[in-house]
Each structure stands twice: as C-alpha cells, then as structure tokens.
Amino acid sequence: MFTKILVANRGEIACRVIKTARRMGIRTVAVYSEADAGARHVRLADEAVGIGPPAARESYLVIDRIIAAAKDTGAQAIHPGYGFLSENEDFAEACANHGIVFVGPPVSAIRAMGLKSESKKLMEKAGVPLTPGYHGDNQEPAFLREQADRIGYPVLIKASAGGGGKGMRVVRGAGEFADALASCQREAQSAFGNDHVLVEKYLERPRHIEIQVFGDAQGNCIHLFERDCSVQRRHQKVLEEAPAPGMTPARRAAMGQAAVDAARAVGYVGAGTVEFIVDPSGTFYFMEMNTRLQVEHPVTEMITGLDLVEWQLKVSAGETLPLTQAQVSIRGHALEARVYAEDPDKGFLPATGRLTHLAPPAASLNVRVDTGVEQGDEITPHYDPMIAKLIVWDENRERALARMLQALADYRVVGVNSNIAFLSRLVACPSFAGADLDTGLIERERGFLFPDAAARAPLREAWLLAALAELLRDRNFARARAAVGGDPHSPWHRRDGWRVNGVARREIRLRAGEVEKRVMAAYCGGGQGFRLELDGRESDAAGELLDDGSLRADLDGRRLTVTVIAAGEKRHVFVDGRGFVFAAIDPLFHAGEGGGAEGGLAAPMPGKVIALLVEPGMKVDKGAPLIVLEAMKMEHTLVAPAAGTVKAFHYAVGEPVADGAELLEFEKAS
C-alpha cells in the first residue's frame, strides 16, 4: 500500500480523499491555487504545494505542475478526485511515464470512454442498448441539423467530451437548432477544450439511473447497485438517492450486468459509473461512462457500508477487489442533496461571498456532511460554488426523506445565497416524496418549488424574534461595554428601559423584501422582558441571545430555540425549519433619492462576456436575449428587462466583468 499520495483536486472531494487516506495511515499532499491558499483541503493535508494562479487552466489543469509537486514531495500515487484532470488521458499517461500511480482506470479505458461518440460505438459492439441518435465525426451544422430532422424532435445536443450538464441543450423544433448548437459548442469548447457534439433522441419524462462498477487488475468486475439521479436542473444533478425507487430485482440485475459488460469491454480497473436513461416503460439505454468517482458516490457507501475511496486505493496498489458480487448487499435508503451557493429564484445563478456563519447539521450514523469549506471561508467565482454534500441514511425511503428535511432545517448558511430552502421544498414536493421521478420534475413542479412572494413571506413570529434579538443584542453590547468601563455598576450602562415616570418604548424597524414593518417595544418591569406590538397585536417576549446567534426565546408563553445571525444590516432568522432575511433600518439614516443605476443591465455575478446577441441601436421586446456571460464554467443569458432599445454595450466579447458591472446602456420604450 502507498505511504503517501497527492490529491490533485480541491474542495469537498479533496477533503473526502484525505479523510480516508488518513484513516488508512497514508500521508497526503494537497495542491492549491493562489485563491485556495487558505482552503480547508490545504489545512487538512499533511503537506501542500502551490501550483499557480486562481484560474483552473493555470493551476489545477496544468499537468506538469501537478506531476512536479508529486515528485518533489515523494508521493507514490495521485488521486484526481472528480472534474479537473480526473478523466484526462494525457494526465494519466504522464503519471505512468513518471512512475507515479494514477488512482483511476488505465489510459486505454479513459480514452475509450472519454468521447461519448466513440464510447457509444464501443457499447454497440458490446451489446449494451443505445439511445437512437448520431454519434459520428461529421460536425457540419447543416449535416447535424439533417440528423436531428431524421431522428425527430425533440433532440438533445450534448458535448462528446462533456459532463456535469455543460455543453448540453434540448431542441424541440428545427427553428431552434442552429442557435442551440452554437451555444452548446461554445460552452463545450470553454469547459472541455473540445466542441465535438452528438445528437440523440430526447426521451420525454425519462429517469436517469446509474450503476456503480468496480474492477481490479486481476480481471474481476462487479457492480455496487444503482443510484437514481433523475432530479436535475440545467442537466445538473440536485438530489440523488440509492437504491432507485421502484427498481425490481430483475431490472437491477439486467442493468447491473449491462454496466459490468460495458466496463469489461474496455478492461476497466477502479471505480466507474455507467449511466443509463430509462423511459417510463422501464427500457434503459446507455448514455455514458464516467471513468472516475462520482459526486454522488456517498449514497452508495451509505447503503453498502463500503468506503469507495479505500477500494480505489487498494485496487490501484494492485490488490484484488475486497468483495465478490454475491458478498455485497443493500441495506436501507440514502439521499444526497447538493448544497450550493446560488439563487434558485434567478435561474440558479451562482453566488459568491464570504461564509460569515456556517453551521451544518450534526454528523451522526444517519447524517453525513462532505464539505470543502468552513465558517469564514470564501466562495469565489473561480470554481464550482458547492458548499457541501448533505447525505442522510435510514431504514427506508420514507424515514430517509424525513431525516433529510430535518437536516436541511438544521443547516445555517449566512453570507451567500444558498439553495437550502429550495432543497427543502424539493424533498417535500409530492412528486418527489411519492417517487414520481423524471429529469423534468423541477420544471413541471415549478408552482410548488417556486412559490410567490406571499407564500414565502416571513411568519409573524419571525418578525418578533428578529426584533427581540435586536433588543437583546443592544442589551448585551451595553453590558459588555460596562464591564470594561471605569464604573461597571453605573446605572447609565443599564438598558432595562427604566424611567422615572412611565414605561420606555422603542421602535424597531425591519424590512423583508419590499415589505417594511415597525415593531414597538415596551420594556417590562425589571428589564426582564418586552411587550412587542406588531400589526396592532401585542405579544410578550423575553429571552437570551448567545454569542453564536442562538436565541432562547419565550414568546407568548411558547419556548423556542432559534438562530438569529447579524451580518451587516441583515438579520438572518432561522425558525421552524425556514430561514428569513430582514434588513434592520436605522431611523437616523436617510437613503436619499435614486437608489440604483438607471438605463442599464448589471452583471449578476463576476464572469466573462461570451456573446453579444443584438446590435447597438436595435429595438427589442421584454425578455429578448441580449448578452451571454460565462461564469463558473456555465453560460448565462441575460435578457431585456423591458421593451426598449439597446443603445450601447460597455464590454466586448472576451472581456471580464465584475459583479454588478453595468454591461450595456438600455433605453426603455416610452
């Protein structure tokens, strides 16, 4: 077995590999870009080596620097994680040329499965069922359009070298094909350095089910059952589970055998995933094989009790598979939710910023949190905005769903927008809870998953708790200041509302979205509590606010333990499994007129201009596509906020833009 390995990745997967290596007594070397110098994976590793600037193409994707780091530190093997160089045949070959073990499959297997078009030809020979489509080399737009017409719409265009939902477009009619192809090829070229695409029949309401396979150098190959990854947004997985709901033993055996056949066809060694698309009748078709560990591998670990990274290291060291097919079994049900820094209400736009408060649910035998960040760390625009993977296990699916809802309710993220509230709605959605699954679930359940502002308005008690926390925070501050003052017992330091005659009152002004409210607070006798008035109703409130934001409150006789975090002017209130954000308004501050730029369109995130879709001077309708930004390896099309005229663009194609930068001059129609 190895004594030292280098982890050629970052974030949660690097931390995940380091954890298993440490348990096995293997020392680890981390690599990091300038943006990741203080990252969690760097702090966890035994050694760390800087490999370049923040951009992945100048650091994590530079093969020579990673090989040099391994040689300089004496690492005997390199674990590539997923993404970056994990499926790069040149990297695997470079490792071999320098006498370093690549913790992954042989170069020949990566090459065979690396291009979707080539892998499908190979699978056809191996008898693995394929989706109808064109997987050839002719990339002329007119020819590809003819193939789409022949296949019949809707069709799916996807990058041959792709993955992670990048370089993929659904086309429902011939008129959409040219624009979709161009966009797909641009994104594929940017993400993978290869704009080759294939065109396939798009199945309506399919499920996405994948099989975990494992092979060793002695020719043994088994599968570790299936994962259902149907719940996706923009072709990227959001929720995964194992085993797949409704899977019969016969279908599991058939899909497992097909996956093993696919792996054997390329002489596979190590961990791999064979992905299938399954139509409503249960017929399954090969999509692709990922020649690496998958993001969602923890759900397989939870139902089998195995450590797949440990298996990877053992197989790469020349050992045989620890178990045979007959020795592996399924126990219980597991779910994984991907917690992202993003705004689901704005098309899942990625978010950036510092995690000023981060408190995941407590880890246990039933709850696991795989993360690459801690409180105080920053989500940057340079990499995927994942905060963590939240994984739960229980004896059956119903109990696992309940456990996931509780774990999400216990998750606290402040400093960036997150998708936690969306994930909670998704898990509670009747279609998901009832296992009515397909890749279009999020779109067809938009009404439930994206409720209107009224449905998401803060609860009355949330307003009161925010006001109570404000009063208690003020009191705590006064006491702390008195403790370091010259006379800590001076009555002038007390904030108990005492007056010679009458009762002291104070106004707390809060805003949630566009709604502003005033909470009138009257101090009760002895300074032990308050009488709060909101919307004409009074409530008695008292409590204790701790330094970590925990608020132990007594509200109208009801005892509550909630969390209220202050971040700048914002107050984040977490109560009853929901999170609400308020702005505390200083009554002495006057904002003035205006309040924002007029006549423009601001960048919703840092990125780079990829395409300008109209000419200056053109009149456009509301919602017309105007400009395409690339951020975090994905394209984002910004549209006209109203009918009007694009007067001028402020940035050219290829230029970087900052968050909030005015991209163009826009004149609304009168």
N, C-alpha and C positions, 0 to 999 in steps of 0.2 A: 504494500500500500504506500501511497505517496506520503511524504513528510511535510511537503509544502506545495501549495497551489496558488496560482494567481487567478483572481476573479476579474475577467475583462468586461465589466459592466458596472452599473451604478444603481442607486435607488433600492427599492424593496427586494429585488431579485438578488442583488449583491449581498444584502444583509441576510437573506434567506440561505444562500450558499455558505456564507461564513458561519452561520449558526450550526449547520450540520457538520461542517469541517471541524469546527472546534470540538463538538461532541465526539468526533472520531479521532481526536488527538492530532489533527492536521493543522499546521500553521498556514496562515493566509496572507496574501499580498493584495491590497486594493490598488486600483489605478483611479486617477481623478483629473478632471479638467480644472481650470482656474476657477470656474463657477462652483465647483464641488469641493474646494479645498477643506471646508469645514463640515462636509456632509456626514451623515450617520454611518454610511458604509466605510468611510475613511476612519472614523473613530472606533469602529468595531474591529477592524482588521489588525493583525499583528504588525504589519508594515504597510506603507502606502507610497506610491510613486506618482508624481505629477507627469501628465502626458500632453499638456498643451492648452490652447485657448478654449473658451466655453463651447464654441460650435462643435458639434459631434464630428463633423467631417475633418476637423483639425485636431481631434483628440481621440475620442472613443472609436473612431473608424480608421485611425492611422495604424495599419498593421505593424509597420516597422517599430514604432514606439512601444507597442504592447509587447512585442517579441523581445525587444531590448530590456524592458522592465522585468520580464520573466527571467531572462538570462542573468541580469545584474543582481537579482535577488536570490537566485538559485532555485526558482520554482520549477518543479518537475512536470507540472501539468497546468493547463489553462482551462478554467470553466467559463464559457462565454455567456451564460445566462440565457436570456431571450432578447430578440431585437439586436440592434447593432451588428456585430460580426458573427452571430450565432449560427447563421446558415450561409456563411460566406466561404465558398470552396477555396478561394485563394488564401484565406486566413488559416483554414485547417491544413492546407498544404504547406504553408510557411511554418506552422508549428512542427509538422513532421520533418521538414528539411533542417530544422534547428534542434532536433532531438527532444522536442517538448511534446508531451501527450496532449492531444486535443480531446477534451471531455465532451465527446459527441460522436456522431457516426463517421464512417470512412468518407474520404473525399468523394469517392465514386457515388455514394448514396446521396450526398448533398447535391452533387452535380445532376444526378438523375432526377431528383425531386425538386431541384431549385427553380426550374421553369415549369409553370403549370402546364403549358402546351406540351412539352416533352414528357412530363410525368404522365399525362393522360394517355399518350401513345403507348407508354410502357405498361400502364394499368390495363389498357385494352388487350394487350398481348397476354397479360396475366389472368384475364377473365374477370377482372373487377368491373362492375357495372358503371357506366359513364353517363353523365347528362348530355343530351343532344346538343351539338354546337360545333364551332370551328376553332381548331387548336393549331392551325398551321402557321407558316412563316410569312405569308403574303400580308403585309401591313398597309397596303394602299387603302386610303379611306373609302374610295369608291367600291373596291372589292369587299371590304369589311361590311359596307352597307348592303351589298348584294347578299352576303352571307346572313346578315340579320333578317333581310326580307325573306330569304329561303327558310330560315329557322322558324320565323313567325314571332311577332311581338306579343308580349313584352320579352326583351332580351336583357342579358346582363353583360356589360363590358367590364372586364377586370384585368388588372396588370398581371402579366405572366410571372413576373418576379415578385409579386406583391404579397401583402399580408396586413393584418390589423385594420382592414377596411379601407386602406388607402389605395387610390387608383381604381375605384370601382363605381360604376354608375348603372342604374336601372333605366332602360329606354323603353317607353311604352308606345312610341309611334315613330314612323320613318322620319318625320319632320324634326324630331329631337336628336337624331342620331349624330349628325355632324358636330354639334356643339358638345354633346356628351363625350364623344370620342376625343375631341381636342382637350377637354378638361381632364379626362381620365389619363391621357398620355402625359400631359404636363405634370400632374400630381405623381404619376409613376416615375417619371424621369427624375423629379426632385427627390422623391423618397428612396428610390432604389437604383437610380442611375441607369434605368432601362425602361424605355417607353413601349416595349412589346406588349400587346394585349391579345386576349382571346375573347370570343363572343359565344355565349351559351344561352340556351332557353332559360328564361326566368320562370321558376315554378311559383305559382300563387299559393300562399299560405303554407310554405314548407317549414319543416323543422330542421335545425342544424344540430346534428348529433355526431360526436367524435369519439373515437376509440383510442385509448392509451395503449401503446405497444412498447415492448421492451425486448431487445435482442442482445446476445453476447457473441464473443468472437469464436465460440465453440459451435455455433450454428443453432443454438436454442432460441426460440422466439415465442413469446406469449402475449396475451392482451390482459389488461387490468380493468376491463369493463368500460362502460361508456359514460360520457358527460353530455348533458343537454345544454347547449349554448344558444338556444333559439332567441332569447330576449336580447335584442341589439338595437343600437341607434347609430345611424350612419354606417351600418355594416360593422360596427364595433360592439363587442360583447359587453353587456352590462351586468347581467345576472347569469350565473352558471350553477348547475346542480348535478349531483350524481347520487343514485342512478337516475336514468331518464324516466320520467313518469310514463306509465302505460307500457313500458317495454316488456314484451313477452320473452320467456326463456328461449323460444325458437328463434325469434328475431335477434336477440342478443347473441346467440350462438352463430347465426349467419353473418351478422355484421362483424363480430369478433374474428371469425375465420377469414372474411374478406380483408380485414385490416392486417392480419398476420400474413396472408398471401401477398398483400402489397409490400409489406416490409421484407419478406423473403425474396421478392422479385429484385430487390436492389441490394441484397446482402446486408441488411440493416443491423447495426450494433448500437446499443444505447437506448435512450428514451426518445420516442417519437409519437406523433399523433396523426392518425388517419381521419380526415374529416369527410363526413357524408352529408348530403342534402337528402331529406326524407319527405316524400309527398304525403298528402293526407291518407292515402291508402296503405301506407307503410312501405312502399317501394323506395329503396335507397340507391343513391348514386354517389360515386366517388367525386369529391371536389378537389382535394389536395392533400399532401402530406407535409406536415411541419417537422423538419428534421432537428428538433430541439425540445427542450422543456417548454410547456405551455404556461401562460399566465395563470390559468385555472387549475393547475395540477393539484393544489391543496385539497380540492373536494375529493379527488381520487385517493389521496393519502388518508383523508378522514374516514372514508368508508372501507378501506382495506387495512388500515393500521400500519401502512408501509411508509418509508421515507424514500421518495424517488431520487432525491439528490444523493443519498447514500448509495442507492443502487447504481446511479450513474458513475460515481467514483469507483465503486468496486468493479464494475464491468470494464471501465477504462483502464483499470490496473491489471486487467487480464483474468479476473475471476469469472466464474460461471454465475448465471442468474441464481439468486438465493432461493427461489421457489419455482415449482413447476405450475403448469396451468391448473392442475387439479388441487393444488395447495392454496390457491388464492380464492377468497370469497368476499361477498358483500355483507356489510353489517350497517344497518341504519341508513340515514339520509343526510346529505351535506349540501349546503348552499354557500355560494361566494358572491359577494357584492363588491363591485369596484368603486371605491370612494375617490371621487375626482374633485379637483379644484376647477369648477366650471359652473356655468349658469344655464341650467336646463331651459329656463324661460326665454333665453336668447339663442335658441338653436344649439345649446350645449357648447357655447363659446368658452374656451379655456380661460381660466383666471390666473393671475399672478399676484404675488404679495407674500408678506411675512406671516407665518402662523403664530400670531400673538398669544393664542390659547389653543391648546390641542390636548384633549383628554379622551382617548379611546375607551371603549368598554373594557372591563377587567378580563384578562385572559383566564381560561379555565379549560377543563377537558372538553367543554362544549363550545367554547368561543376562542377563536384564534385571530390575531391581527398581524398581518405581514406588512411591514411599513419600512420606508426608507427615510422618514423624516420624524423629527421630534419638535416639541414646542420651541419656538424661536427660529426654526429653520425657515428657509425661503423657497417658495415655488417660483421658479424662474421661467422665462419664455424659451429657454434653450432646449428643454426636454419635455417628455410626456408629463402632464400635470396630475399624475396619480398621487394621492395622499396615502392610500393604503388599500389592501385587500382585506375585507372582513369576511371571515369564514365561520360558519356555525355547523354543528352536528347534533342530531338527536335520533331517537329510535325509529321515527317515521317522518314522513314529509310534513304532516300537519304540525307536529311538535317542532320540527326544524323551522317552519315558517314563523311560528310564534316566537321562537328564540331569536330569529333574525330581526323581527320587529322590535323586540326588547333591546337587542344590541344596538340597533340603529338609534333608538330613542335615547340610549345612554351615550352616544357619540357627541362630542362637543368640538366644533371647529370654529374658530374666530380668526379673522384676518384676511380670509379669501372667501369668495363664494364657493359653496360646495353643493354636491348633488344629494346630500343625505335626505332631505325632505322628499325629494323626488323618488329616491330608492324606497323610502317608507311607503309612499303611495303605490309604488310598483308592486311591492311584496303584498300589500293589502288589496290590490286590484282583483276583482272577482275572477277575471280571466286567468290571471297567473295563479291565484290561490286554488282555482278549480282545474289547473293543469291544462287549460285550453291554449296551448302554446304554438306559436309560429313566429317567424322572423319579423312579421309586421305587427306584432302585438302592441308596441308602443304607439304606432300611428293610429291603429284602429281604436285604441283606448284613450285618445287624446283628451276627451271630455273629462274622464276620471283623473288622468295623470297630470293635467294642466288646468286645475280649477281656476275660476275667475277670481278677481281680487277680493270680492265679498266673501267667498268661501275660505280664503286664506287670511282674512283679517284677524288681527290679534284678539284673543279672548279677553274679556273684561278683566279677569284676574291677572292676565299678563301685564296690562297697563298698570294695575295696582301694585304688582310685585316690582315692576320697574321703578315706580315712584317710591315704594318702601325702600328698595335698595339704595336709591339716591339719598334719601334721608339718613339711612344708616351709614352710608359711606361718608357723608358730611360729618356725622357724629364721631365716627372712628378717626377721621382726619383731625378733628378738634382735640380728641383725647391724645392722639399721638403727638400733636404739636405741644400740648400742655405738658406731656411727660418730659420733653426736652427743654421746656421753658424754665425761666428762673423761679416761677412760683406755680408748680403744677396743681395746687389746690385753689387757685384763684377762680372765683365764680364766673369771671369773664371768659374762661375757657369752656364752660359748660354749654352744651347745645341741647338743653332739655325744654326749651320753649317757655321758661319761667318768666312771668310778667307780674308787676306789682298789682295791677288790676286787669282782669280778663284773661283770655286764652290767646296764645300766639298762633298765628296762622301763616302758612307758607304756600306758595303756588309752585307746582312742578309742571313744567310744560314739556310735552313729548310729542314726537311726530313719527308715524309709521307710514311709509309711502307718501301719499298725498294727504293723509288724514292727520290733523293736529288736534290734541286734546289737552285739557288742563285738569290736573288733579289738585284739589285743595286739601291741604294737610293741616289738621289742628292737633297740637301737642296735648297728650293726655297727662293727667296728674303724675308727678314724679318722673316724667320723661321716659316712661317705660313703653309707651306705645303711641299710636296716632289714630285719629279719626279721619279717614280719607273719603273725599266726596268726588265722584266721577259720574258724569251724565245725570246729575240730580239724585243719585243714590249714595248713601253713606255706608262705609264698611270700617270695622275695627281691625287694625293691623299692628303687629309687633313682630320682632324677630332679631336675629343675629346674623350679620354678614361677615363671613370669614375671608381671609386673605386670598384663598384660591377661588373666590367667586361663589362658593356655596352659600345659599341663603336658607336659613332655617326660619320659616315664617309661620305665624299664626294669623290666619285671615278669616275673620268672622267665625272663629272657633274651629276652623279646619287647619290641621297641622300639615305643612308642606315642606319638603326639602327640594329646592330647585337650584338652578345656577344662573347667576347674573354677572356677565363679564362686561366691564367698561373698556372700550377701545377708542380713544379719542372722544368724539362727541357721540359715538354709537354705544348703545346698551343692548347686549345680546341676552335675551331671556329664554331659557330652556325650561319648559314646563309641560307635563303630561305628554311626553314624547314628541313635542313640537318645539321648534325654535322660532323666535320672533326678534326682529331688529327694530329698535327705536333710535331716534336721534333726540338727545337731550338739548333743549333750546335754552340758551342764555337770554333772559328777557332784556338784558342791558346791551345786547348786540343787535345792530341793525344791518341787515344784509345788503341794503341798497337795491337799486333797480337793475334790471338786465338779468343777471344770474346765469349767463351762459352765452356761448358764441352763437351768432345768428348767421343763417345763409350758408352753412357748411355741412359736412358729413364727417364725423370724428371716427378715428380708428378705435375699435372696441378692445384692442389688445396690441402689444408690440408685434411687428411682423415685417413682411416684405411685399411690395406690390408685384403681383404676378401678371395681371392683365387689366387693361382699360377697355371697357366694353362699349363705350359710346364716344363720340367725338365732341369736343367743346363746341358749344352753341346748339347742341341737339335738344329738342324738347322731348320729355319723357313722361310716362304715366307713373302714378304712385306704384311702388313695388317693382319698377323696372330695374334689372341688374345694371350696376354702374361700374363697379371695380372689384377685382378679386385680390384678396390678401392671402399670403401663406403664413401660417403661424403653427408652431409645434407639428410640422410635417403634414398639415392638412390645409386644404383650400377653403376659404370663407368668402362667399359672395355677398357684397353689401349692395343694398337696393335703395332706390329713391324714396325718401321719407314722405313725399307728396308729389303731385303733378307739378312740373316746372321745367326749368332749363338748366343744364349743366354749363356754367359759364367758363370754368377752367379747372384743370387738375393741378394740384400742388406738388405731385410726385410722379416720377416716370417709372416705367416698368423696370424692376430690378432694384429699386431704391428701398432702403429700410425705413420704417416709420415707427414712431414711438406711440405708446398707449395714449389715446386722447388727441393725437395729432389731427389737425384739420386736413382732410385728404383732397377736398375739392371745394370749389365755390358753386353754390346752388341757389337759384332764384325760384321761389315758389310762384306758381301761376296765380294771377290775380283773380 
